[in-house]
Amino acid sequence: MGGSPGFVAKDKGFFAAQGLDADIVMFDSAQPIAVAVASGDCDFGVTGMTAAFFNMAGQGALKIVGAGAWEHKGFQSVGMVVSNGAYAAGLHSFKDLGGHSIAITQLGTPLQYFAVEIAHAFHIDDRTLKFLPLQSNGTVASAIAGNQADTAVQTVAPIAALLGKGDAKLLGWMNDVLPPRQGEAVFTATKTANERPAVVKGFMTALRAGEAYLHDAFASPDGQRRDGPTAPEVLGIAGKYLQQPESALRLGIPYYDPQSRVSVPDIAALLDWYKAQHMLKSEFEAKNVVDLRYAIEMPKDARIGG
């Protein structure tokens, strides 16, 4: 279901209503998306905030203009799977993670950060974790299926594919343990934000409509998980773009804020972790990479359901 607000916005004509002909481009990991947007090959990106993203944003090349999927209890966005071999050897829950290998697409991503946060929640020394940066979801899946990695942190779509083939077991979803937080950002090049304001405003209007439509399909007004009348329609739209059956998509329904509001404290927490890992080239604050000409900031005391 990753990327579904964009699919909905295109299919329902929300982009067209803003005079935009949106071409949705799929990538196999987050870092190349930031590079593509910074270079102008793509106009907007919606993905996790990597160290590479922050390095480019810190140098003034990228700006956050909205929020993507959230980690929110009752919904599924990012999770961890365990290989059949590691499961048979006793790795059955998050508390068993110590000393095991974890496949991810790249180092310096929210996937790595979430795994470290999970380890800390169970009082596991994250230095005992062995991260395997395998560059693509396909390679990660092969490593899990071939028992070359004990676990993997992935988003909903690749997790659903692994589980559907019986190549792995679900260890758990990050939001089963971690508190709610913004997990993804919508961003554009600073040049685009400065020189094409009408396009950015139109894009965000359409994408917010897509996020609101997805929210209403799967969440109650107070943010609790439930199927609304449009749930089958949205699953059908997502299935068309992701080429997956409804049964697979239902394994992971992510949460989207209906206004695409941005949580600066969540961005700052991730930014601080990258700084602590010496992954950033310059010093800057989270608020400096959020463009409030377009982004709506979530009040600190707001609930993400309201």
C-alpha positions, 0 to 999 in steps of 0.5 A: 500500500506504499505510495497509495495516496499518489495512486488514488490522486491519479486514479480519482483525477485529483492531479488532473483537477489541479492541471497536473499530468502526474507520472508515477515512477517506482524506485526500489529503495529510498536514497535514489528517490532523493537523488532523482528529486535533487537532480530534477529527474523527478519533481517530487518524492515520497519516501523515508528520510535517509541520511542522504536526503538530509545531507542534500537538504542540509546543503539547501537542495531539498525541502519537505512539503508534506508527510507520507505514511506514519507509524501508528498503532493498528496500522502497518507501514514498516515491519520486520520479517524473519527467515525460516531458518532463523525462526526454526533456530529460535528467533520468534520475537523482537526480544530475540534480536540480539546478535542477529543479522538484519538485511536492509536496503541501505545504511542511514535509513529509517529502516536501520533507525527503527531496528535500533529503536526496537532493540533499545525497547527490549534492552538489546545492545544495538552494537550486537546487531549486524546490518546488511545493506543489500541495496534493493528490496529484491536482494533483501528478499533473496537473502531472507528466502535463502537464509543468508540473513536472519531478519529484514526490515521492510515496508508493507509491499515487499513484506507481503510478497515474502509472506505470500510465498512462504519465504519468511515469517512476520516478526512484528510491525514497528508500531506494535512497540514504538510510539506514533511518529511520522515515517515518511516525507513528501519533498521537492527540490528547493529550486522547484519550491522557489521557481514553480510555486503553483505546481507545488501548491497544486501537487500538495492539494492533490496529494492531500486529497489522496491522503484524506481519501485513503485515511477515510477508507481505513481509519475512523475520524479519531484515527482508529483502524476500520474499513470505510465504504471506500476501502474496496475501491482503494484496495483495487486502485492500489492493487492495480499499481502495485500488481498485488491481490487484495489479500496481500494488500490487506496484510499492511494498511498504512496510516496517512494524516488527512492533511499531510501534516508534518511533525518537526519533532519526529524529523528532528529525532531522526536527524539527531540519530543520523548526527550521532552516527556521524552520517551528516556532513553539516549541522542544521536544524530540522525546521530548516528543511521544512518549507512552511510555504507549502507544508502544514506543521502538526501542533505538538499537542495534536493527536495524529487522528484528529 
